Amino acid sequence: MRILHTSDWHLGQNFYSKSREAE
């Protein structure tokens, strides 16, 4: 569960970064 949470967090960070870059 911990690994999954970390993976999800990393995915979110990546998505957020891409979203900001898109702007």
SVG drawing of the C-alpha trace seen along z (x, -y; Angstrom):
<svg xmlns="http://www.w3.org/2000/svg" viewBox="-3 -29 10 31">
<polyline fill="none" stroke="black" stroke-width="0.4" points="0.0,0.0 2.8,-2.4 4.5,-1.8 1.2,-2.4 0.7,-5.6 4.2,-6.8 3.6,-5.9 0.3,-7.7 1.9,-10.8 4.7,-10.7 2.1,-10.4 0.2,-13.4 3.4,-15.5 4.2,-14.6 0.7,-15.5 0.8,-18.7 4.1,-19.7 3.0,-19.0 -0.2,-21.0 1.8,-24.0 4.2,-23.6 1.2,-23.6 0.1,-26.9"/>
</svg>
